[in-house]
């Protein structure tokens, strides 16, 4: 067994409350806001360096960018259903300074023609 007496390596680690959020059923043309909550469970500052959406209908409204260890943050996503119909699934890619650099959030639901 190997024991280390040196300092523990500093690293940020993101823990998402949910990776996928369902908005159930909404009428075409409705704009909704969806929060994704997360926590930095690492021992270094969590830095969100880039956020991209898979569709122009999905926009990042606000985001916590630098989260201290043991602190929480939110990413708010706006989805405009104006051009969609039927089952919808959109992806948001988050680039961070964690060991796994990329993380994916998903919003899904059904858009009706009402």
N, C-alpha and C positions, 0 to 999 in steps of 0.2 A: 504494500500500500504506500502511495506517495502522498505526502502532506506538503502543503505550501505554506510558508510563513509570511510571504510577501503580501502586499495589498491586493485586494480583490479587484479584478478588471472592471472598469466603469463601462456600463452599457445601458442604453435606454431600451425599454421594452413596452410595446403598446398592447393593451388588453381591451379589445372592443366589447362593449356591452352586447351588441348585435352586429353581425356582418351583413345580414339580410333583413330588410323591412318590407312588409307587405302593406300596400295602401288599400287592399281589398278592391272595391269597385267604385269608380268615379266617372262622371259624365265627361265627354269630350269637351275640351276648352277650359277645364278647371285647372288652376295652378295650386299646387300643394307644397307645403314646407315639411321636410322630414329631418329630424335630428338624429345624428349618430353620436352616441356618447362613448368615451373611452377613458382609460386611465394609464398613466405611466407607472408600470410596476417594476421598472428598472431602477438603477442607482445613478443614472446620469440624465441630463436634460434631453427630453424627447423633442426632436425637431421635425416638423412636417415641412418638407422642402418643395413639394409639388403635389398638386391635385388636378386630375384630368377626368372629365366625364366622357362617356362613350357616345353621347348624342348632344346636339345643340339645344335640345329640349330640356336638358338637365344642366343646372348651373350651381356652382358653389356660392352660397349666399354669405356665409361667414365661417371662419375656422379659427381654432386656437392653434397657434403655430409653434410656440415653445412652452412645453409643459415640464415643470419640475418633477423630480421623483415623488411618487405617492400622490400626485395631483391629478385632477380630472380635466377633460376638455370636451368640446363638441365640434362637430362639423355639421353645418346646416346645409341641406340640399334642397333646391327648388326644382320641381318637375312641372312642366307645362304640357298637358295632354292634348293640346290643340291639333296636332297632326297625327295622333295615334288612334288606333281602334283595335279592340280585342285584347288578347293577353300581351302584356308589356313587361320587359325586363331590361333595366338599364344598369350600367356599371360605372363605378367611380373608383379610379386608381389613386392610391395614396403612396407617395414616396417619402420615406422617413430615414432617419439615421440609425435604425435598429438593425440587428443581424440579418433579418429578412427584410430587405430594403422596400419591397413592394407589398401592399396590402390592397384587397379589393372589397368594396362595399357594393351591395346590390339592392336596388329597389324594384319591386314587382307588384303587379296587380292587373286589373281588367279595366279598360276604358270602353264605355258604352256610347252609342250614338244618340243618346237622349237629347 
